[in-house]
Amino acid sequence: MNTPVRTIILLFLTLHLACESKMTETTATGVDFNDLVSIGDEQFQIIDQVGELEQSLIDAGLVDVEAVIPGIYVDLKYSTEDNFFGKDVYGDLYRCYVQPIVAEMLKKAHQKLKEDHPELTFLVYDGVRPVRVQQILWDNLDKPDSIKPLYVADPKIGGLHNYGVAVDLTLAYQETGEALDMGTPFDFFGYPAYPDREQQMLREGKITQEHITNREILRKVMKHGGFTGIGSEWWHFNAFSRKEAAERFGLVK
């Protein structure tokens, strides 16, 4: 089961606190203890700090998608090594941020999903990707500069993730958070992940009709929310074109 990262971290902290004495007060350093957790007869509180990167996103006016859409799951793949680059480039960022209007569009898509498939929800892999992070990915991609744009947007130009108007996500079961089988993992670079090649991949036995059906559910609800997909990644959706994004929003540094 693909358990969201924040759940894992909360579980770890909860187990850790179970071995310590009860903590109910603000520490001497001024860190607030929030998120009350009960373990047996004891009550503990979990530190929920906002790191430097996350604070910069808040200051830029972006919003946490989980605050807008209760009931979704978030597993930021770039806060792990489970991505194409095999690197954690977000550090202590575990919440997904996007432009406020994009969060509302995603909420509309989620509402449509719940109407059609109440047992399902979204599992979000990525939202805004600040340019400073994009530069790290660009610098660490072991490809000639001439073909790097096939894999990652040039930070000098910026991609839609850098404006906070693109989202990477899949479908998951509401009860467990387990992702549906889409035929390939997130960040898989190859024809089996291409929406444009699905019928060919089906004929060649690389994906199944179930995979296509699951992807079609995702595409349908995202379209309802106003998003458009791309031909090479089943998980990627854009809220605006590059021109519209540049006119309406600045790059998130």
N, C-alpha and C positions, 0 to 999 in steps of 0.2 A: 504494500500500500504506500502511496506517495503522501506521507504525512507532511503538512505545511511546516516550514522552518520555524515560524513563531510558536507553534504548538510544541515543537521539540524543545525550544529554548525555555518556554514557560514550565514544561515538565521538569527539565533539568534544574531550574531555579527552585521549583517547588520541592523537589527531592533534596536539594542542597539545604534549603531552609529547614527541612524536617529534622536535620541533624544539628541545628543550631538552636539557641534559646529564642524565645518569642521576641519579635521585633515589632513594636507598634509606634515608635516615635521617629521623628525626623533625626537623622544622624547629625553629628557635630559639624560635618562638612556642608550641611544645608541641603542634602539630597532628600527629596520627598519620597516616602514609601507609600505607594498606592497599590491598587489591585489586591484587595483583601482575599486571602485564600485560607480555607479551613482544612486542617489535617487532624482528624480525630477530634479531640476536645480543644485543641490548640488552634489559634488563629495567627496567620502569618501574612505579611504584606510583601509584594514583589516590587522591586525597583523597576520603574519603567522610564528610563532616561532618554532624552532626545540628544543624539549626537550632533556633531558639527555639520556633517553633510545633510542630515535630516532637517536641522534648523535652517540651513540655507534654502532648502526647498520650501519650507513654510514661509520664510521671509520673501521668497519670490512669488508668493500668492498661490502656490499649488495646494491641492487638498489630498488627504488620505482617502483612498477609495473605500476602505472598510468603514470609515466614518459616514460615508454617503450611502453605502449599500451593505446593510447588515446581512450576514448569512453567507457571504462569499469567503473564499479561502485565498490566501496570498502566500506564495513561496517564491521569493525573489531569487531567481537562479543566479544572478550576478552577485548575490551575497553568499554564494556557495562556490564550489569548484565543479558543480554539475552543469557545465555549459560548454560551448564550443571551444572556449579559450582555456578551460580548466583552471580558471583563476577567480578568486574572490576579489572583486574590485569595488564593492559597496561597503565592505567592512561591517560596521554595526547598524547599517540601515536594513530594516526588515519590513517596513511598511511601504506600500506602493503609492506614489504620488503622481497626479496628472493635473492638467488645467481644470478648473472648476466646471466649465462647460462640457469637457470630455467625461468627467465623472457623472454628470447628469445624463449624458448620452448612454454611458455604460449602465446606469441605473435603469433607463428605459429598456435597453436590451435584456437586462436581467429580469425585469418584470415580465417581458414577453416569454423568456425561458421558463419562468415559474408558472405562467399560464399554460404553456404547452407541455411542460415536463416538470411537474412539481417536485419530483425526486432528484432533480439536478440543480446545480449551481455553477458558478464560475470558480476556477482556480487560476489566479493571475500570476504570471511569471515575471512581467516587467512592465514598467510604465515610463515615467520620465527617466532619461539617462543624461545627466549633466555633461556638458562638453568636456570638462576635466576628466571624467571617466571615459568618455569616448576617445580621448587622446591616449589613455592608457591602453585601451583595446587596440587602437590603431598601431601604436608603437610596438605592441607585443605580438601582433599578427605576423607569423612567419611566412609572408608572401611578398612578392615584389610590389612596390607601390602602385604599379600600373594595373594590377588586378585586385588590390585590396578592397576597392569599392564594391566588388562583387560579394564581399563578405561583411563589410562594416562601412558605415558612412564616414567619409573624410571629415574629421573634426573642423577643418578649415571652412567647410561648407555647411556642415550640420545636417542631420537627418531628422525625421519627424519625432523620433524618441527624444531628441535633444530639445525640441520645442514643448515636450510634454503632451503631445497630441496623438501618440501611437501607444498601443497596448498589445502585449503578448499574453495570450491566455488559452485555456482549454476548458473542457467541461469536467465536472466532478460530481460524485454522488453527495447529496446534501448531508446525509447521515454520517458518512465516514471521511469525506474529503478525498477519497480515492479517485484519481483521474481516469476518465474513460480511455479506452484504447483507440488511438488515432492512427495507428500504423507505424509511426516513427516517434522518437522522443522529440522534445523541444530542442531547437538548435541543430537539427539534423540537416546537413547540406547534401542533397541528392534528390533525384527525381521522385522517389517514394513520398517525399514531403511536399511536392509541388501540386497545388490544386489544379494547375494547368495540365498535369500529366496523369491525373487519376485514372482515367479510362485505360490508358496505355499500361499503367502500373497494375491495374486490375487484371488485364489480359495476360500480363507476364507473371502474375502470381506474387507480386511484390507487396501488394496490399489486398484487403478483402472488401467485400461490399459493406460489411459492418463498419469498417474504418471510414468509408466514404459517407455512409449514413450518419455517423457521429459527427463528421466534419460538416455535413450539410446542415445539421441542427445548429451547430455553432455559427455557421455563415448566415443562416436565416435570421437568427435573433440579433446578430451583430448588424446586419443590414437594416433590421427594424429600428435599431438605435441610431442609424445614420452613419455607420462605419462602412469602409470598403476594405476588402482584402487585397492581397498581392498574389501573384502567380507562383511564387517559389517557396512560400512558408504558410502552412495551414494555420499557424498560431498567431500570425501578425495581422493587425487591423489598424487602419488609419482613420482618424476623425476628420482630418482636413487634408487638402493637397499641400504640397510644399509652398506654393505661392500664397495660398490662404494663410498658412501657418506663419509665414514671414511677415505678412501684412498685419495679422492680428496679435501675434505674440513675439516676444524676443527669445533668443536662444537662452536656455537655462545654463548658466556658466558653472 
